[in-house]
């Protein structure tokens, strides 16, 4: 499943505004700044550290941003992503829920709640959050993909396949949806179409041949991973 900053199970909505060297000076200069500016500095460095996969460093800085500005929506969102990457699902859920308290129509937070509940294996709840994200922001296509993957997980294969097929038509160069479509075609017994589609996947992103990457980084639901493994074994 794809995250926002992904998770992640989507990319962050704010990128770090400061050059790298200035980011390293945050700890020395923040006391000289007014509250909002100091919070922005910690947010920017925390977000940069998240991009470098320094998760504990990111959490530390985002904590400071939130201490200074308890209504810093993006700081909660990005800290939730850090917790999600650490598999600390309940903490991630807490942060995404706080985003929705502050900004109730935030589609990114709904998508990421779907990620976190999926991490806990609560698939029906995960699906509901993905569907809500897609409803709030129809352009947030990643939530539509995530919803389709979870539909397959909960046994609604026909609906999942219909949605993935439509996404392939809309986004023919998106490896994620083509890989999922390959699995679904194979499961339907349409082996020739599946193999032809797989050629396109390999041309776009060969990482889908790595089951550990699909399972741990892309975090596909387990049923799809199992079906992908069967398909790869027969190649």
Secondary structure, DSSP 8 states (H G I E B T S, - for coil): ---TT-------SS---S-HHHHTTHHHHGGGS-HHHHHHHHHHHHHHHHHTT-HHHHHHHHHHHHHH-TT-HHHHHHHHHHHHHTT-HHHHHHHHHHHHHH-TT-HHHHHHHHHHHHHTT-HHHHHHHHHHHHHH-TT-HHHHHHHHHHHHHTT-HHHHHHHHHHHHHH-TT-HHHHHHHHHHHHHTT-HHHHHHHHHHHHHH-GGGG-HHIIIIIS---HHHHHHHHHHHHT-
